[in-house]
Amino acid sequence: MESKKIAAIMAGAREDSKTDMRALINQLFPDFFEMHGDRAAGDDAAIVGGFASCGGRSVCVIATNKGKDMTERLATNFGSPEPQGYRKALRIMKTAESLNCPIITLINTPGAYPGADAEASGQGQILAENISAMLQLKVPLLAIIIGEAGSGGALALACSDQVWMLEHSMYTVVSPEGFASIMWKDGQRAQDAAQLMHIEPEWLKKQGVVERVLPENILADNASALKQLINEQLIDFDQVELEQLLAQRHARFRKF
């Protein structure tokens, strides 16, 4: 039974219906205004970021995007951002801080792009910078894992006050295939690796890694239920003083 559950989570996390994050953004934030470029090297299609409104307030929205067809998936490295994507995300987050806008991240990525060019362009450095910056941003942060959330590439967008997951999603230090290749030199044992890694969202919630596990049907009806939950969370954030919010965020991540 456990094996079937793990298989369902892995399959659900990688469903084609979750790869086009632009569609979800349009459902949640119809007035979304996209920003482009990192002001250093270029743009990255794997990161979509900008500003919108939610419940009558301005919010910053940053999402990873795998794409809806093969052309777009190749352009996004199948949802694996390059350094310019993370620099773009950081630029937008700092703009949001200056405007006092809460930040919402929508995550579906197997991890940061591991190519040689990306590493030469400072992939590791910008991931570290994003993680450090998010822990210090003076605005509320909400991260929602829609599908995959792999390694530092996901963590660099998920150092938030609240982290939510869909019931068929994964939040892992490395992909199950990568874990299996390292442990057993056999990527075909990904399901065994996933079981050993405890990819179950409910298990992660018990460990305090995430605050909420959401049902998959929360994306139904143009994601109206998810939009309502986001709005309610933003209202909750309003009740917390900034100093307390930052202290809680730091305590949240120090316990790991």
N, C-alpha and C positions, 0 to 999 in steps of 0.2 A: 504493500500500500504506500509506504514512504517513497519508494522508487517512482511510483506513478505520480505522486504529488510533486516530486522534484522535476520530473519530465514535463508536467503541466506548467510549472512555474517558468522553466527555461523556454518552453515553446511560447507561452503567453508573453514573456518579456520581449521576445523577438518577433512578435506578430507584425506582418506588413502594415496592418492598420495603425500601428503606432509610429511608423517611420517618418511620416510627414508632419512634423511639429508645427509647421505654418498653419495647417488646417486647425489644429487645436488652439493655437494662438488666436486665430480669427473667431473661433467660437467663444473663447473666454474674454477676449478683448477686441471687440469689433473696430474700435478706433485706434488700434495699434499703429504707431509711427516708427518705422524702422530706421536705425542708424547704421552707417557702414564705415569700415576701415579702422585701422589701429593707429593711424597718423604716423606710421613708421615704415611698414613694409607693404601693406595692402589689406585686402578684405579676406574673409574666410567664410565660405558658404555653410560650413558646419556649425557656425555660431550665428544665431539670429537674436538681435537685441535692439531695444528701443524703449519707447514710453507709451503708456496707455492710461485709461481710467478704469477704476473698479469701485463700485459703490459710491460714486461721486468724488473720489479722490484720485490724484495722480499716482501712478505706480511705474516702476521700472520692470521690464520683462526681459529675461535672457533665457534662451533655450538652445539646446543642441538639436541639430536636424540631420537626419539620415537621408531624407529625400523621398519623393514619391515614385520615381522611375530610375532606370539604370543610369541615365545621363546625370541626373542630380546626385545619385549615390556615389558615382565616381568623383564628382566635383566636391563632395563632402567627405571623401575617404570613408564612406559608409558610416558617417557620423562621428569620425575621429578628428577633432579639431587640431589645427596646427598652431604654432606660437602666435601668429597674427590674430587668430581667433580668440585666444585667451587674453591677448593684449587689448583687443576690441572690447571684450567683456569687462575687463578691469577699467578701461576708460569710461564705459557707460555706467558702471557701478559707482565710480567716483563722481561722475556728473550727477547721478541720482542722490548721492550723499549731499552734494552742494545744494540740491533743490529740496532736500528733506523728503525724498520719495522712498517708500518701502520698496524692497527688491524681491521679486519672485523669480525663481529659476525653475525651468522645466527640463528634466534631464532624461536623455535616452542616448547613451554613448557607451561603446565597448571600452573606451579609454582614449587618451590622447594619441594622436598619430605618431607611430614609432619610427618613421622613416629617418634616414641619415640626414637629409636636409633639415628636417624639423629639429633634430638633436643639435645640429650645427648652428641653428638659428636661436637656440636657447630655450628649448622646450622645458627642460627641467627647471630652469631658473624662473620662467614665467609661471609655471605651476606653483612653485613655492611662493612667489610674489602674490598670486591670487589668494592662496590659502591664508597667508599672513594678513593681507589687506581685508579680507572678509571678516576675520576675527576682530578687526578694529573699526569697521565701518559704523558710523553713528546713525544708522537707520535700521529698522526691523528687516529681517531676512527670512524668507520662507523658501525652502527647496522641496520640489515634488518630483519624485522618481517615477517616470511613466513606464519605462521599459528596462533597459540595461543602465547600470551605473558602475562603470569599471575603473578601478585603480585611482591614481591621482588625477586623472583626466576628469573624473566625476567629482572627486573631493574638492577640486579647485573651483567648483560651482555649488558646492553643498555645505560649506562651513556656515551653517545658518542657525537661527534661533529655533526653528522648527524644521524637521525633515519628515516628509510624508512619503509613503510608497503605495503603489497599487498592489493588490494581492498577488498578481502575476507580474512581478518585477524582481530585479536582482540588484543588490548593492554589495560589491565584492572587491577585495584587494587586487584581484587579477581575474581574468575570465576563467571559467571552468576548464576550457581547452588549454589555456596557458598553464594553469595549475597542474593539469594532468601531464602536460609535456615536461614540466619541471620535475614533478614527483616520480613519474613512471616512464618518461620518454615516450608517451603514447597519448596523443591528443584525442584519440577515440574514446578514452575513458573519462570524458568530460562529465558524464552523469555521475560517475563514482566520485569525481572531484567535487561536484556541486553538493552532493550529499555530505561529504566530509567537511566542506566549508560552511555548512548550515546556511544556505542561501534563502531559507524560508523567511519571508518578511515578518511573520509573527514571532519567530525566534529572535530576530534582530530587534523587534520592539521590546521583548522581555529583557534584552541586554541594554536597553536604553540608547541604541544606535539610532532608532527612528521613534517619532512620537505617535504616528498614526499609520495604520494600514487601511487603505481604502478599497472598497469593492470595485471590481472591473466595470460594473454597470454605471459607475459614477461619470463615465465618459459618454453615456447615452444622452439622447435628447439635447444635442449640442452642448454637452458638458454643463448643463445648467446647475446640477447639484454640486459639482466641483466649484463652479463660480460662486455659489452661495457660501460654501465652506471657506473659500479664500476670503470673501468679504467679511465673514464672521471672525476669521483669524486676524484680519487687519484691525477690526474693532477691538479685539482682545489686546493687540499690541499697543493700541492707544492708551490702555489703562496702566501701562508699565512705564515708569520713569526711565530715561535713557541710561543713567548710571546703573540702574538695576538690570536693565536689558543686557548691557555689556557684561556685567558681572555674571549673569546667568549663562550667557554665551560662552564666556571663558571657562566657567566651571563645567559646563556641558562637555567641552572637548578635553579638558584636563583630566577628566576621570578615565579617559582611554589611554 
